[in-house]
């Protein structure tokens, strides 16, 4: 077993990332990464739904050939999950989207680049060609076509269209944390 990076030695479960990120990131950036819209009700509901899921151990089964591999969109991935899009991830690490994409590629899982990234999509596609691109569709057909053409030229093979944000969310947590966006 390889030795974990020094900063990850105290990370034993997903919940351990929150206090570590809170210590490492400036308050406004942590508020952006960790925060949820309005009062956080949907975030709590989602967490509660996941908390209800449990594993049913099956004993005395042959596990010699176990695998997490799954096929999605005609490609086999190492695990049935990937890295979700997070806008402006460059605020959390230098060239954050490239770091995420390269890490996902090494792990054999998909990474979805956010349409609100600060990193040019071409850089991410060059660094990790199997990455996906997430788009917020512009308001006109002409701009949609230009975006889709650029995504194709950058060589993204999968386009993820976000359809649940017809209007910008009321992210009170951003204001509480002091995070602002120019756009």
C-alpha positions in Angstrom: 0.0 0.0 0.0 1.4 3.4 -0.9 1.9 6.1 1.6 -0.7 8.8 1.3 0.3 12.4 0.7 1.2 14.2 3.9 -2.0 16.3 3.8 -4.2 13.2 3.4 -2.8 11.2 6.4 -5.7 12.4 8.6 -8.4 11.8 6.0 -10.0 8.4 6.7 -13.5 9.0 5.5 -15.3 11.6 3.3 -16.5 13.5 6.3 -12.9 14.2 7.2 -12.5 16.5 4.2 -14.8 19.2 5.6 -12.7 20.2 8.7 -9.5 19.9 6.6 -10.9 22.2 3.9 -12.2 24.6 6.5 -8.6 25.0 7.9 -6.9 25.2 4.5 -9.2 27.4 2.4 -9.9 31.1 2.9 -13.4 31.5 4.4 -15.1 32.9 1.2 -13.7 30.0 -0.9 -14.7 27.4 1.7 -18.1 29.0 1.7 -18.4 28.6 -2.0 -17.2 25.0 -2.1 -19.1 23.8 0.9 -22.2 26.0 0.7 -25.7 25.2 -0.5 -28.5 27.4 -1.8 -30.6 29.4 0.6 -31.1 27.5 3.9 -29.4 24.3 2.7 -32.7 22.3 2.9 -32.1 20.5 -0.3 -28.5 19.6 0.7 -29.8 18.2 4.0 -32.5 16.2 2.2 -30.0 14.8 -0.2 -27.6 13.8 2.7 -30.5 12.2 4.6 -31.5 10.2 1.5 -27.9 8.9 1.2 -27.8 8.2 4.9 -30.7 5.8 4.4 -28.8 3.7 2.0 -27.0 0.8 3.5 -24.9 -2.2 2.4 -26.2 -5.7 2.9 -23.2 -7.9 3.6 -23.4 -11.3 1.9 -21.0 -13.8 3.5 -19.5 -16.9 2.1 -19.5 -15.6 -1.4 -16.6 -15.9 -3.8 -15.1 -12.4 -4.0 -11.9 -13.3 -6.0 -13.3 -11.5 -9.1 -15.0 -8.5 -7.5 -14.9 -5.1 -9.3 -16.4 -1.7 -9.2 -16.0 -1.3 -13.0 -19.0 -0.1 -14.9 -19.8 0.8 -18.5 -21.2 4.2 -19.2 -21.7 5.8 -22.6 -19.8 3.0 -24.2 -16.7 3.2 -22.1 -15.6 1.2 -19.1 -14.8 3.2 -16.0 -13.0 2.0 -12.8 -15.9 3.0 -10.5 -19.6 4.0 -10.9 -18.9 7.6 -9.9 -16.8 10.5 -11.0 -15.9 14.1 -10.3 -18.9 16.4 -10.5 -18.5 19.8 -12.0 -17.6 22.6 -9.7 -17.4 26.1 -11.1 -14.3 28.2 -10.4 -12.4 25.3 -8.9 -9.2 27.2 -9.9 -9.8 29.1 -6.7 -9.2 25.9 -4.6 -6.0 24.9 -6.4 -3.7 26.2 -9.1 -5.3 25.1 -12.4 -7.9 23.2 -10.3 -9.8 21.8 -13.2 -6.7 20.4 -14.8 -5.7 18.9 -11.4 -9.1 17.3 -11.0 -9.2 16.0 -14.6 -5.7 14.5 -14.4 -6.5 12.9 -11.0 -9.8 11.4 -12.4 -8.0 10.1 -15.5 -5.4 8.3 -13.3 -8.2 6.8 -11.2 -10.1 5.8 -14.3 -13.2 7.7 -13.5 -15.0 10.5 -15.4 -14.5 14.2 -14.6 -17.0 16.8 -15.6 -15.5 20.2 -16.3 -17.8 23.0 -15.2 -19.1 25.5 -17.8 -18.2 28.2 -15.3 -14.6 27.2 -15.0 -11.8 29.8 -15.0 -9.5 27.4 -16.9 -9.9 27.2 -20.7 -11.7 24.1 -21.7 -9.0 23.3 -24.3 -6.4 23.0 -21.5 -8.5 20.5 -19.6 -9.3 18.4 -22.7 -5.5 18.3 -23.5 -4.6 17.3 -20.0 -7.3 14.6 -19.7 -9.0 13.7 -23.1 -11.6 11.5 -21.5 -13.1 14.4 -19.5 -16.6 15.5 -20.0 -17.9 19.1 -20.3 -20.9 20.6 -18.5 -22.8 23.4 -20.2 -25.2 26.0 -19.1 -26.9 26.7 -22.4 -26.8 30.3 -23.6 -30.1 32.1 -24.4 -29.8 32.1 -28.2 -29.4 29.3 -30.7 -26.4 31.0 -32.3 -24.6 31.1 -29.0 -25.6 27.5 -28.2 -24.1 26.4 -31.6 -20.9 28.3 -31.0 -20.5 26.7 -27.6 -21.2 23.2 -28.9 -18.7 23.7 -31.7 -16.0 24.9 -29.3 -16.7 21.9 -27.0 -16.3 19.6 -30.0 -13.2 21.3 -31.3 -11.7 20.9 -27.8 -12.3 17.1 -28.2 -14.7 16.5 -25.3 -16.6 13.3 -26.2 -19.4 13.8 -23.7 -21.5 17.0 -23.2 -23.5 17.3 -20.0 -26.3 19.9 -20.2 -27.4 21.5 -17.0 -31.2 22.1 -17.1 -32.0 22.9 -13.5 -30.8 26.5 -13.4 -33.2 28.6 -15.4 -32.3 31.4 -12.9 -29.4 31.9 -10.7 -29.9 30.3 -7.3 -30.2 32.4 -4.1 -27.0 31.4 -2.5 -27.2 33.1 0.9 -24.3 31.1 2.1 -22.0 32.9 -0.3 -23.0 36.2 1.2 -22.5 34.9 4.7 -19.0 33.6 3.8 -18.1 36.8 1.9 -17.8 35.1 -1.5 -18.7 37.2 -4.5 -18.6 36.5 -8.3 -18.2 39.2 -10.9 -20.7 37.6 -13.3 
